[in-house]
Amino acid sequence: EIQQGDILSLMREPSNEHDPMAILICTADGKKLGYIPKDENTIIGNMIDAGKLISALVLDVVDHQKYLDISIEIYLND
């Protein structure tokens, strides 16, 4: 269902037991796709916590049969 050019939502998930700075990536209709990697989520998480609206644009999708490899570009919607 995910295609190049789709806009994705990024939202904090502070209740995540594995990472208190977790950032969930969702489709426009709310389907969970995954998370921003733990070692890359601090700055984005702090921006979201400060009330900034952050989204992502799908640049590429590679179907590996068992999982999708999705490349995104992150934007600050100011």
PyMOL CGO cylinders between C-alpha atoms (Angstrom):
from pymol import cmd
from pymol.cgo import CYLINDER

trace = [
    CYLINDER, 0.00, 0.00, 0.00, 2.89, 2.38, 0.61, 0.3, 1, 1, 1, 1, 1, 1,
    CYLINDER, 2.89, 2.38, 0.61, 4.10, 4.23, -2.46, 0.3, 1, 1, 1, 1, 1, 1,
    CYLINDER, 4.10, 4.23, -2.46, 6.73, 6.77, -3.37, 0.3, 1, 1, 1, 1, 1, 1,
    CYLINDER, 6.73, 6.77, -3.37, 5.35, 10.25, -2.68, 0.3, 1, 1, 1, 1, 1, 1,
    CYLINDER, 5.35, 10.25, -2.68, 3.11, 9.23, 0.24, 0.3, 1, 1, 1, 1, 1, 1,
    CYLINDER, 3.11, 9.23, 0.24, 3.12, 11.50, 3.29, 0.3, 1, 1, 1, 1, 1, 1,
    CYLINDER, 3.12, 11.50, 3.29, 3.59, 9.75, 6.65, 0.3, 1, 1, 1, 1, 1, 1,
    CYLINDER, 3.59, 9.75, 6.65, 2.89, 10.92, 10.19, 0.3, 1, 1, 1, 1, 1, 1,
    CYLINDER, 2.89, 10.92, 10.19, 5.52, 10.89, 12.92, 0.3, 1, 1, 1, 1, 1, 1,
    CYLINDER, 5.52, 10.89, 12.92, 4.36, 10.85, 16.53, 0.3, 1, 1, 1, 1, 1, 1,
    CYLINDER, 4.36, 10.85, 16.53, 5.96, 10.34, 19.88, 0.3, 1, 1, 1, 1, 1, 1,
    CYLINDER, 5.96, 10.34, 19.88, 5.22, 7.18, 21.82, 0.3, 1, 1, 1, 1, 1, 1,
    CYLINDER, 5.22, 7.18, 21.82, 6.51, 7.96, 25.34, 0.3, 1, 1, 1, 1, 1, 1,
    CYLINDER, 6.51, 7.96, 25.34, 4.85, 4.84, 26.77, 0.3, 1, 1, 1, 1, 1, 1,
    CYLINDER, 4.85, 4.84, 26.77, 7.08, 2.60, 24.62, 0.3, 1, 1, 1, 1, 1, 1,
    CYLINDER, 7.08, 2.60, 24.62, 8.79, 0.22, 27.08, 0.3, 1, 1, 1, 1, 1, 1,
    CYLINDER, 8.79, 0.22, 27.08, 11.86, -0.23, 24.84, 0.3, 1, 1, 1, 1, 1, 1,
    CYLINDER, 11.86, -0.23, 24.84, 12.54, 3.45, 24.14, 0.3, 1, 1, 1, 1, 1, 1,
    CYLINDER, 12.54, 3.45, 24.14, 11.03, 6.42, 26.00, 0.3, 1, 1, 1, 1, 1, 1,
    CYLINDER, 11.03, 6.42, 26.00, 11.95, 8.66, 23.02, 0.3, 1, 1, 1, 1, 1, 1,
    CYLINDER, 11.95, 8.66, 23.02, 10.26, 6.33, 20.49, 0.3, 1, 1, 1, 1, 1, 1,
    CYLINDER, 10.26, 6.33, 20.49, 8.83, 7.94, 17.37, 0.3, 1, 1, 1, 1, 1, 1,
    CYLINDER, 8.83, 7.94, 17.37, 6.14, 5.98, 15.60, 0.3, 1, 1, 1, 1, 1, 1,
    CYLINDER, 6.14, 5.98, 15.60, 5.76, 6.19, 11.81, 0.3, 1, 1, 1, 1, 1, 1,
    CYLINDER, 5.76, 6.19, 11.81, 2.17, 5.89, 10.54, 0.3, 1, 1, 1, 1, 1, 1,
    CYLINDER, 2.17, 5.89, 10.54, 0.34, 6.10, 7.23, 0.3, 1, 1, 1, 1, 1, 1,
    CYLINDER, 0.34, 6.10, 7.23, -2.19, 8.86, 6.60, 0.3, 1, 1, 1, 1, 1, 1,
    CYLINDER, -2.19, 8.86, 6.60, -4.98, 6.49, 7.71, 0.3, 1, 1, 1, 1, 1, 1,
    CYLINDER, -4.98, 6.49, 7.71, -3.19, 5.59, 10.96, 0.3, 1, 1, 1, 1, 1, 1,
    CYLINDER, -3.19, 5.59, 10.96, -1.59, 2.23, 10.14, 0.3, 1, 1, 1, 1, 1, 1,
    CYLINDER, -1.59, 2.23, 10.14, 1.63, 1.65, 12.09, 0.3, 1, 1, 1, 1, 1, 1,
    CYLINDER, 1.63, 1.65, 12.09, 4.67, 1.12, 9.87, 0.3, 1, 1, 1, 1, 1, 1,
    CYLINDER, 4.67, 1.12, 9.87, 7.49, 1.14, 12.38, 0.3, 1, 1, 1, 1, 1, 1,
    CYLINDER, 7.49, 1.14, 12.38, 9.78, 3.48, 14.26, 0.3, 1, 1, 1, 1, 1, 1,
    CYLINDER, 9.78, 3.48, 14.26, 12.56, 5.98, 13.67, 0.3, 1, 1, 1, 1, 1, 1,
    CYLINDER, 12.56, 5.98, 13.67, 15.76, 4.17, 14.73, 0.3, 1, 1, 1, 1, 1, 1,
    CYLINDER, 15.76, 4.17, 14.73, 16.55, 4.67, 18.43, 0.3, 1, 1, 1, 1, 1, 1,
    CYLINDER, 16.55, 4.67, 18.43, 19.95, 6.22, 17.70, 0.3, 1, 1, 1, 1, 1, 1,
    CYLINDER, 19.95, 6.22, 17.70, 18.34, 8.84, 15.42, 0.3, 1, 1, 1, 1, 1, 1,
    CYLINDER, 18.34, 8.84, 15.42, 15.19, 9.86, 17.28, 0.3, 1, 1, 1, 1, 1, 1,
    CYLINDER, 15.19, 9.86, 17.28, 16.31, 12.32, 19.99, 0.3, 1, 1, 1, 1, 1, 1,
    CYLINDER, 16.31, 12.32, 19.99, 16.31, 15.55, 17.97, 0.3, 1, 1, 1, 1, 1, 1,
    CYLINDER, 16.31, 15.55, 17.97, 13.06, 14.71, 16.18, 0.3, 1, 1, 1, 1, 1, 1,
    CYLINDER, 13.06, 14.71, 16.18, 11.46, 13.66, 19.47, 0.3, 1, 1, 1, 1, 1, 1,
    CYLINDER, 11.46, 13.66, 19.47, 12.48, 16.91, 21.15, 0.3, 1, 1, 1, 1, 1, 1,
    CYLINDER, 12.48, 16.91, 21.15, 10.99, 18.90, 18.26, 0.3, 1, 1, 1, 1, 1, 1,
    CYLINDER, 10.99, 18.90, 18.26, 7.70, 16.99, 18.48, 0.3, 1, 1, 1, 1, 1, 1,
    CYLINDER, 7.70, 16.99, 18.48, 7.67, 17.48, 22.28, 0.3, 1, 1, 1, 1, 1, 1,
    CYLINDER, 7.67, 17.48, 22.28, 8.13, 21.23, 21.67, 0.3, 1, 1, 1, 1, 1, 1,
    CYLINDER, 8.13, 21.23, 21.67, 4.94, 21.26, 19.59, 0.3, 1, 1, 1, 1, 1, 1,
    CYLINDER, 4.94, 21.26, 19.59, 6.49, 21.18, 16.12, 0.3, 1, 1, 1, 1, 1, 1,
    CYLINDER, 6.49, 21.18, 16.12, 4.62, 19.30, 13.40, 0.3, 1, 1, 1, 1, 1, 1,
    CYLINDER, 4.62, 19.30, 13.40, 6.93, 16.78, 11.75, 0.3, 1, 1, 1, 1, 1, 1,
    CYLINDER, 6.93, 16.78, 11.75, 6.05, 14.60, 8.75, 0.3, 1, 1, 1, 1, 1, 1,
    CYLINDER, 6.05, 14.60, 8.75, 7.87, 12.33, 6.33, 0.3, 1, 1, 1, 1, 1, 1,
    CYLINDER, 7.87, 12.33, 6.33, 7.80, 11.86, 2.56, 0.3, 1, 1, 1, 1, 1, 1,
    CYLINDER, 7.80, 11.86, 2.56, 8.29, 8.35, 1.14, 0.3, 1, 1, 1, 1, 1, 1,
    CYLINDER, 8.29, 8.35, 1.14, 11.23, 8.46, -1.28, 0.3, 1, 1, 1, 1, 1, 1,
    CYLINDER, 11.23, 8.46, -1.28, 11.50, 4.77, -2.12, 0.3, 1, 1, 1, 1, 1, 1,
    CYLINDER, 11.50, 4.77, -2.12, 9.91, 1.42, -1.24, 0.3, 1, 1, 1, 1, 1, 1,
    CYLINDER, 9.91, 1.42, -1.24, 11.63, -1.94, -1.71, 0.3, 1, 1, 1, 1, 1, 1,
    CYLINDER, 11.63, -1.94, -1.71, 9.56, -5.07, -1.11, 0.3, 1, 1, 1, 1, 1, 1,
    CYLINDER, 9.56, -5.07, -1.11, 11.70, -7.86, 0.38, 0.3, 1, 1, 1, 1, 1, 1,
    CYLINDER, 11.70, -7.86, 0.38, 8.73, -10.30, 0.56, 0.3, 1, 1, 1, 1, 1, 1,
    CYLINDER, 8.73, -10.30, 0.56, 8.84, -10.53, 4.39, 0.3, 1, 1, 1, 1, 1, 1,
    CYLINDER, 8.84, -10.53, 4.39, 9.26, -6.81, 5.02, 0.3, 1, 1, 1, 1, 1, 1,
    CYLINDER, 9.26, -6.81, 5.02, 9.36, -3.43, 3.28, 0.3, 1, 1, 1, 1, 1, 1,
    CYLINDER, 9.36, -3.43, 3.28, 12.43, -1.23, 3.20, 0.3, 1, 1, 1, 1, 1, 1,
    CYLINDER, 12.43, -1.23, 3.20, 11.09, 2.35, 3.13, 0.3, 1, 1, 1, 1, 1, 1,
    CYLINDER, 11.09, 2.35, 3.13, 13.33, 5.37, 2.59, 0.3, 1, 1, 1, 1, 1, 1,
    CYLINDER, 13.33, 5.37, 2.59, 11.89, 8.63, 3.91, 0.3, 1, 1, 1, 1, 1, 1,
    CYLINDER, 11.89, 8.63, 3.91, 12.78, 12.28, 4.09, 0.3, 1, 1, 1, 1, 1, 1,
    CYLINDER, 12.78, 12.28, 4.09, 11.69, 14.12, 7.25, 0.3, 1, 1, 1, 1, 1, 1,
    CYLINDER, 11.69, 14.12, 7.25, 10.18, 17.61, 7.15, 0.3, 1, 1, 1, 1, 1, 1,
    CYLINDER, 10.18, 17.61, 7.15, 9.42, 20.29, 9.70, 0.3, 1, 1, 1, 1, 1, 1,
    CYLINDER, 9.42, 20.29, 9.70, 6.02, 21.74, 8.80, 0.3, 1, 1, 1, 1, 1, 1,
    CYLINDER, 6.02, 21.74, 8.80, 6.45, 25.27, 10.06, 0.3, 1, 1, 1, 1, 1, 1,
]
cmd.load_cgo(trace, "trace")
